[in-house]
């Protein structure tokens, strides 16, 4: 298997967020960025969701997603708008595939 664990790809842990953001060349975004600040930097997201209770998953945190040529960026937020998690996905990633 050629799989290598990369802490800067997939669901990025808070401690690795700075390096992950640097690698995708978005130095204006920091672990303390808010939803409002991220939208000001990147523009309107291509997808939005969350902030609702799902019957089997429970509460789904608010999130926004951007599709770039090199990756997909999914930002998840606390109810206050503070960044909770960053996911960096393959550009062609789709749920269930």
C-alpha positions as CSV (number, residue, x, y, z in Angstrom):
1,X,0.0,0.0,0.0
2,X,1.4,3.4,-0.9
3,X,-0.9,5.3,1.6
4,X,1.0,7.8,3.7
5,X,-0.7,9.7,6.6
6,X,-0.5,13.4,5.9
7,X,-1.6,15.6,8.8
8,X,-2.1,18.5,6.4
9,X,-4.7,16.8,4.2
10,X,-8.1,15.5,5.0
11,X,-9.5,16.6,8.3
12,X,-6.8,18.8,9.6
13,X,-6.2,18.9,13.4
14,X,-6.1,22.4,15.0
15,X,-2.4,22.1,15.7
16,X,-1.7,21.4,12.0
17,X,-3.9,24.2,10.6
18,X,-1.2,26.8,10.1
19,X,1.0,24.5,8.1
20,X,-2.0,23.2,6.1
21,X,-3.1,26.7,5.2
22,X,0.5,27.7,4.2
23,X,0.7,24.6,1.9
24,X,-2.5,25.7,0.0
25,X,-1.1,29.2,-0.3
26,X,-3.7,31.1,1.8
27,X,-1.7,33.0,4.4
28,X,-4.5,35.4,5.0
29,X,-6.5,32.6,6.7
30,X,-5.5,31.6,10.2
31,X,-6.9,29.2,12.8
32,X,-8.6,32.2,14.4
33,X,-10.3,33.3,11.2
34,X,-14.1,33.6,11.3
35,X,-16.6,32.6,8.6
36,X,-17.1,36.3,7.7
37,X,-13.3,36.8,7.2
38,X,-13.0,33.6,5.1
39,X,-15.8,34.7,2.8
40,X,-14.3,38.1,2.5
41,X,-11.0,36.5,1.4
42,X,-12.3,33.7,-0.8
43,X,-15.7,35.1,-2.0
44,X,-19.0,33.3,-1.8
45,X,-18.6,29.6,-1.3
46,X,-19.8,27.1,-3.9
47,X,-21.6,25.0,-1.2
48,X,-23.0,25.7,2.3
49,X,-24.7,23.5,4.8
50,X,-25.0,22.4,8.4
51,X,-26.4,24.3,11.4
52,X,-29.1,21.7,11.7
53,X,-29.9,18.5,13.6
54,X,-29.6,15.4,11.5
55,X,-31.8,12.4,12.5
56,X,-28.8,9.9,12.6
57,X,-25.7,12.2,12.9
58,X,-27.0,14.7,15.5
59,X,-26.0,18.3,15.2
60,X,-24.1,19.2,12.0
61,X,-21.9,22.2,12.4
62,X,-22.2,25.0,9.9
63,X,-19.8,24.6,7.0
64,X,-18.9,26.2,3.7
65,X,-17.0,24.6,0.8
66,X,-14.8,26.0,-2.0
67,X,-13.8,24.0,-5.2
68,X,-10.3,24.9,-6.5
69,X,-8.3,23.3,-9.3
70,X,-5.9,21.8,-6.8
71,X,-8.3,20.8,-4.0
72,X,-11.6,21.3,-2.2
73,X,-11.6,23.4,1.0
74,X,-14.3,22.7,3.6
75,X,-14.4,25.0,6.6
76,X,-16.5,24.0,9.6
77,X,-17.6,26.6,12.1
78,X,-18.8,26.9,15.7
79,X,-22.2,28.6,16.1
80,X,-20.3,31.8,16.9
81,X,-18.7,31.8,13.4
82,X,-15.2,30.8,14.7
83,X,-13.3,28.2,12.7
84,X,-13.8,24.8,14.1
85,X,-12.2,22.5,11.5
86,X,-10.6,22.6,8.1
87,X,-10.9,19.7,5.6
88,X,-8.7,19.7,2.5
89,X,-9.9,17.2,-0.1
90,X,-8.9,16.0,-3.5
91,X,-10.3,18.2,-6.2
92,X,-12.6,15.4,-7.5
93,X,-13.7,14.1,-4.1
94,X,-17.4,13.2,-3.8
95,X,-19.3,11.8,-0.9
96,X,-19.6,8.0,-1.0
97,X,-16.9,7.5,-3.7
